[in-house]
Amino acid sequence: MDTIDQLAAATNSHKLRIDLSNMPYICSCDDYHMETIQWIHKNRDTFIASPREDYMCTLQDEWLYIFQNALEKTNDYCRLQNLKRNLAISLPIVSVCLLIGLVIFVKIKGFRQRQRERKNIRSQIELGVFPKKFVAFLSFSSEDAELVVETILPRLNSELQRKTTTGTSRVLVCSGDRHFRPGYALGEEIIRCIEDSAVIILAVSKQFCQKEWCRKEVQETYDQNKPIVLLFLEKVEPDEMGKVLRKLFSRYAHASWISDSNGGHIEPDWSILCDALLDLTVNKSDNKTLKWLDLNWFSS
C-alpha cells in the first residue's frame, strides 16, 4: 500500500489505474485487515480500477462487497465481538461480587434473626412462658457425679439464669439425680426428662460410654431428634464410644472440661456454651426439627 501510494503521488492520477480485484481479502477485526479494506475503500475514486463488484472480502465465511457494506458489517461484527469479550470478563466478576454480597446479606440476616430468637427465648424464660420445663437435660454417669453435680451443674444453671434479661431463679437444667421421681421406672423418667428439656447435654467420659442407662439416654435423645451437645469430661477414644456417640462425635463440634489448678474450666467458655444452648431451643422448620449445635471451636 505504501508503494502504491508513492506511485500515485508521483504519477498523474488520471493516467494511473491499478487492478487489485479478485484477491483473497479478509474482513475481520484484525487491524491489518481493516486497514487494507479502508485503504481500498478510500481510493475507489482515484486509481482503483476494474469493476467494483470484483472487490470482495470474507467475514466469517460470508462474502461481502468491499464497496458496498463490507466496512459497515465488519464494524458491527467487531463491536459485537468486543461486547462479548467484555461481558465474558465482567460477568464472572459481577457474579462473584453479587454472590459475595448475597452471602454477606444472608449471614447478617441470619445473625440478626438469631439475636431476635435468643432475645425471645430469654424473655420467655424471664416471664415463665418458656414452652419446655427445662432448657437443658444434663446426662452423666454416676461415677462422674461429684464433678458434674458439685461443679458443672450449678455453674451451668447459674450462667443460663444470668443470660435472661433480668435474671431468673428458675431451675433451667434438669438432671436425673435431682428430677427423677422416686418409685417410677428409670426408663420412663429418662423419657420424661428428655421430653421436658429443649436441649440434651451428654457429659461424656469412659464410664459414661460403658453404662447401659447412659447408652439408653443417648439412644432416647437421638430417637426424639433432640439437639445434642457433647461435653467431654476426659479424653475418650472413638472406639470406646457407642455407635450413636461415635457418629455425633465425628459430625459435630463439642465442648470439653479441662482440669487445671483452679478446679477446672470449660472450653469454649460458659457464655458461648449458654448462648449456643439458647440458640438450639429455637425450632427452625415447620416439622419442629431442632437445629444442631456448631460451636465452631473444637472439632476433635
N, C-alpha and C positions, 0 to 999 in steps of 0.2 A: 504493500500500500504506500509506503514511503517513496519507493522508486517511481511508482506511477504518479504520485503527487508531484514529484520533482520534474518528471517528464511533461506533465500537464502545465506546470508553471513555466517551463522553458519553451513550450510549443504553442503555436496558435491553436487555442482550444476549439476553434471552429473546424480545424482540419484533423484534430485528434479523435480517434474512435477506438475504443478498446472493448473487445468482446470477452466478457467473463461469465457468460451464460453456461448452463448445463454442467456446473461444477457441484461437487458434494458439499454444499453449505449446510451448516448446522445452526439451528436456532436453539439456544439454551441460555442458562443463567451465567455461564462462564463469561468472564469479562472479555476475553479474546474473541469469542464467537459474537457477542453483542457488538463489539467494536467493528467487526467485519461487516455485519449486516447494516449497521448505522452508516458506515463509510459508503457502501454501495448505494444505500437509500439517499445519502447526501449528494452524490454525484450523478444521480439519474438524469439530470437535465444538462450535463456538461459532456463528459467524454465516454459515458457508459453506452455501449452500442448493443445492437440486436434486439429482437422482440422482448419486451419486458416480461412476458408470460414465461420465458425460459429461465428466469431467475427465481429459483425456489430453494427452500430450506426445509429440513425435517425437525419437527418438535415432537418428541415422544412418539416417533413412528407416524406422525401426521405431516403431510406435505402442506407447506404454506407458501403463498406468493409473496416474495420479498417486497414488491412494490405495491402490495395491497394491504394485507392485515398482519404480516409477519411480526412487525415490531409491536403492534398493539397486543396480539395474542401472547407473544413471548413475555412482554412486560406483565401482563395479567397472570401468566403462569408463574413467573418469578415471584411476584407479590404473594401468590398463594403458597408457594414453597417456603418463603420466608415466614409467613404466618404459621404454617405447620411446624416449622423448626422452632419458632418462638414459643408456640403452645407446648411442644414436646419438652422444652426446657422449663417453662414456667409452671405448667400444670402440676408436675410432681412436687415442685416447691410449694405451690399454693395448697395442694392436697395435704402435704405433710404439716404445713402451718395450721390448716383447718383441723387436722386430726389432733395435733398437739393442743390447740385451743379447746377442742371438744373434750379431750381427756381432762384438761385442767378444769373446765366447766363442770364436768361430771364429778371430779374429785371434790371441788369446792361445794357443789350441791350436796354430795353425799356427806361431807363433813358437817355442813350446816344442819342437814337432816338428822344426823346422829346427835348433834348438840341439842336439837329440839326434842328428840326422843328421850335422850338422857335426862333433860330437864323435866319432861313429862313424867318419867318414871320416878324421879326424886320427889316430885310434887305428890304423886300417888302414894308413895311411901309416907311422906310427911302428913298427908291428910287421912291416912288409914284406909285408902281405897285401892291399894295395890291388889291386883287380881289373884295373886298367889299368896299363900300364908307366909312363905319364906322366899328370899331372893336366891339363896343357895342351900343345897344339902351337902354337907361335908362327910364323905365316906372314908373310913380309915380302919386299920387293923387294931385289935385290942393291944397288941404289942407296942404300938406307936401312940397309945392313948395319953401317956404322960406329956409328950411333946405337943401333940395336937390339942388336947383338952386344956392344958395349962398355959400354952404359949400361942399357938396359931389360931385356935378358935376364938378366944376373947379379942385378940388383936384384929382379926378379920371382921368380927361383928362390929367392933367399935369404929373401924375405918369405914365400913359401909354406912353406919349410922351418921358419921361425920359428913358423908357425901350428900346427904339430903340438905335442903335449903337452910333450915334452921336446926338440923339435927333431930334425931328421934330416939326414944328409949325402947322402941320396939325391937324385939329379937329378930334379926334378919337371916341368921344362919342356923339351919337345922342340923342336929347330929343325933345319931342313934342312941347314944348313952343318955341324952337329955330329953329326947322327944318320942322314943318308942314307948308305947303304952304297956305297962306290965300286964301279963296274962294273955296278951294277944300273940298270935303266931308271928315269928320273925319275918317270914316271907310276906305276910300281909302288911306288917309295919314298914318293911322296906318299900313296898309298892306305894303305900300311903304317903310316906315322907317324900319319895321321889315325885309323886304326883303333885304334892303341895309346894314343891320348890320349882323355881324357874330355871335354875342352872345347877348342874351337879359338879362338885369338886371331888376328885379322887386323889386322896393322899397316898401316893404310890410308894411302896417300899418292897423289899424282898419278901417280908412276912405277908404283906397285903396280897402279893401275887400268889401266895400259897394257900390263902384262906378260902374255903368253899363259899362262905357267906359273902365275902368281898367280891368273889367272882360272880355271884348271883346279883349283887348290886350293880356291878358293871354291865352284866347282860340285860338286866331290867332297864337300866338307864338307856342303853343302846336300843332296846326294843321300843321304848317310849319316844325315841327320836328327840331326846333332850340334848341341849348343848352341854358339852363336857369340857372341863378344864382339868388337865393333868398337873398335879402338884407333886413333884418328886422329892421325897424326904431324904433319899440317898441315891447313889448310882445303881441303876438296875439294868442289866444287860437285856437286849430284846428277846433272847431265847429263854429268859426267866419269866417273861410275861405270858399271859394267856393270848389266845388268838385275837380277841377284841382289843385288848390293851395294846398289843403289838401293832395292830392296824391303826389305832388312834395315834400312837407314838410316832409312827413313820409318816403320818399325813399332816398332823397339826403341831403347832408350837406349844410349848409347855412352860410352866413356872417351876422354880426349884427353891428348896430350902437349903441355905448354905450355913453350915456351922462355923462359928467364929468365937473369939474370946469374949464377946458380949452376949453370948447366948444364942446367936444365930440371926440370920436375916433372910428375907425373901427376895428373889430376883425373877422378874422385874419388881420394882418397889410396890408397896401397898397401894399407892394411889393409882398406878397403871393397872394393877390387877383388879381393883374395885371398879374402876371405870369400865374395864372390859366386861366384868360380870354384869354391870348395869346395862351395858350395850346389848349383851346377849339375851336379856329378858324381853327384848322387843321382837314381836312377830314381824317377819319380813315378807310373808306371802299369804295369799288367800287361804291356803290349806293349813295355816298356823305352824308351818315348819320353821323352827328357830335356827338362826344362823350360828355358825361355829366361831369359836374364838381364834383370832390370829394376833398374838401379842407382838409379832414382828421383832422378837428379841432372840429367843433361843430355839434352834431347830433340832437340837440333839442333846 
